[in-house]
């Protein structure tokens, strides 16, 4: 199986040096060959265990910290909100 590592690197926006391309191509081919040799998986045992079904916890309203208590730790506030530095232009 022939794998174009340079093309995969471009799609992934990875910079791979030309002299390392054959090494990565060989490694990728080895991985693909190994995966192709894995035995097929049977569907049995993949699903949920009927004897031990998952139980979701019930939602419960619990008291939490008061807003004023939380905001007193903020270095800067404006209109009841925490002011943070702009991160997106």
C-alpha positions in Angstrom: 0.0 0.0 0.0 1.4 3.4 -1.0 0.7 6.3 1.3 1.4 9.9 0.4 2.8 11.3 3.7 3.5 14.7 2.1 -0.2 15.0 1.2 -1.3 13.9 4.6 1.1 16.4 6.2 -0.3 19.3 4.0 -3.9 18.4 4.9 -2.9 18.3 8.6 -0.9 21.5 8.3 2.2 19.7 9.6 5.7 20.6 8.5 7.7 17.5 7.8 11.3 17.7 6.5 11.8 16.1 3.1 14.5 13.7 4.4 12.1 12.4 7.1 9.2 11.6 4.7 10.4 8.1 3.8 10.7 7.2 7.5 7.2 8.4 8.3 5.8 6.7 5.2 7.4 3.4 6.2 6.0 3.7 9.8 2.5 4.6 8.5 2.6 1.6 6.1 3.6 -0.7 9.1 0.7 0.6 11.2 -1.8 0.1 8.3 -0.5 -3.5 7.8 -0.8 -4.2 11.5 -4.3 -2.9 11.6 -5.3 -5.0 8.6 -4.1 -8.1 10.3 -6.2 -7.7 13.4 -8.9 -10.3 13.7 -12.5 -9.2 13.1 -14.4 -8.3 16.3 -17.6 -10.1 17.1 -20.6 -8.0 18.0 -21.2 -10.0 21.2 -20.1 -8.3 24.3 -19.7 -4.9 22.8 -23.1 -3.5 23.9 -24.3 -2.8 27.4 -24.3 -5.5 30.0 -28.0 -6.2 30.7 -27.1 -7.6 34.2 -25.4 -4.3 35.1 -27.2 -1.5 33.4 -26.0 2.1 33.8 -28.0 4.1 36.2 -28.1 7.9 35.8 -28.2 9.9 38.9 -31.2 12.1 39.5 -30.8 15.8 39.2 -31.0 17.5 42.5 -31.0 21.2 43.2 -28.3 22.0 45.8 -27.3 25.3 47.4 -24.2 26.8 45.9 -22.0 29.8 46.7 -23.6 33.2 46.7 -22.9 35.4 43.6 -21.5 38.2 45.8 -19.1 35.8 47.5 -17.8 34.6 44.1 -17.5 38.0 42.6 -15.5 39.5 45.6 -12.5 37.4 44.3 -12.7 39.0 40.8 -9.9 41.5 40.2 -12.3 43.7 38.1 -16.1 43.8 37.7 -18.5 45.7 35.5 -22.3 45.5 35.6 -22.1 42.4 37.9 -19.8 40.5 35.5 -16.1 39.7 35.7 -14.0 41.7 33.3 -11.3 39.7 31.5 -8.7 40.7 28.9 -9.9 40.5 25.2 -8.7 37.3 23.6 -10.2 37.5 20.1 -9.9 40.3 17.7 
